[in-house]
Amino acid sequence: MKAQLIEVGLQKEQTFFIKQLDCDHFNTPFHFHELCELNYVVESSGKRIVGDSIANFSSGDLVLMSSNLPHIWYNDPDYLKDTTRSTAKAIVTYFNPNFLVHLTHEEHYRIKMTHLLEKARRGVRFLGDTQQRAIQKLQKMVHKKGLEKVIGFLDIINLFLDAPEYECLASIGYQHSFNEKDTRRMSTVYQYLIQNFTEPISLAEIAAVANLSAPAFCNFFKKRTQKSFSRFLNELRVGHACKLLQNHELSISDVGYQSGYQNMTNFNKFFKEITGETPSQYRKELLDSFAGGRM
């Protein structure tokens, strides 16, 4: 997967830089940069791509990423069509990892910080109490100035050092190799898939979008995403189905059709292959979680 190398505005004399987004929808291209990034979605939903991970996101999503990890947050077409939603909001913090690693010579701290940044090479999504406490601190930090803002930022990072509630996003050993000339091609492919994954998409069709032959596209796509096009498309559809299964007014077959599957056999097959469960089992676990007050 090709991504664009971008500059995010952090000057050498700065320790970190905070950007608040408030727009109709997230429109940053699939990209990477030399800084670490903490991305907090205040209000929005859609699909999040970090490295070779693709998953749903919603308001409250909190992800820490290391330098040069490709990523993007996309809004789903249904989000863009919903007239009751007028904005997509986020607080994004950029920082140089060397600033944190060399903040002190205390060995215990440096080991913990190095470990956190190592996990962030895959992208770290924080959960539970850690997520909520970090969000509260972020919301306060953006209104502070000078040294108080720096202290607020360090307080958040300190919270992450021993946080037990997290998940890593990209697969173990994920690596990327980028050629800037392919940026627009891959951005076009991604945009097309996000907008059309609920409809049938043939290999010939998506290859034409990329202006490649079908064999060339397969090689191109797999080399850069570390997965086949069919696997990626099914992960995209199954992830969407997981979100729809939370709506108990939809039948299992409705969920399958609305996620891009033309028959239930394929829907059940790929859903279990990717999640390890059937759609019915997945929905039952959701119901049990709600009943137990865990969601």
HELIX and SHEET records of a PDB file:
HELIX    1   1 PRO A   77  LYS A   81  1                                   5    
HELIX    2   2 PRO A   97  VAL A  101  1                                   5    
HELIX    3   3 GLU A  107  ALA A  120  1                                  14    
HELIX    4   4 GLY A  128  MET A  141  1                                  14    
HELIX    5   5 GLY A  146  LEU A  161  1                                  16    
HELIX    6   6 GLU A  180  ASP A  182  5                                   3    
HELIX    7   7 THR A  183  ASN A  196  1                                  14    
HELIX    8   8 LEU A  203  VAL A  209  1                                   7    
HELIX    9   9 ALA A  214  THR A  225  1                                  12    
HELIX   10  10 PHE A  229  LEU A  244  1                                  16    
HELIX   11  11 ILE A  252  GLN A  258  1                                   7    
HELIX   12  12 MET A  264  THR A  275  1                                  12    
HELIX   13  13 PRO A  279  ALA A  291  1                                  13    
SHEET    1   A 2 GLN A   4  LEU A   5  0                                        
SHEET    2   A 2 HIS A  31  PHE A  32  1                                        
SHEET    1   B 6 PHE A  16  CYS A  23  0                                        
SHEET    2   B 6 ALA A  88  PHE A  95 -1                                        
SHEET    3   B 6 CYS A  36  GLU A  43 -1                                        
SHEET    4   B 6 LEU A  62  MET A  65 -1                                        
SHEET    5   B 6 VAL A 124  PHE A 126 -1                                        
SHEET    6   B 6 TYR A 166  CYS A 168 -1                                        
SHEET    1   C 3 SER A  53  PHE A  57  0                                        
SHEET    2   C 3 GLY A  46  VAL A  50 -1                                        
SHEET    3   C 3 HIS A  71  ASN A  75 -1                                        
END                                                                             
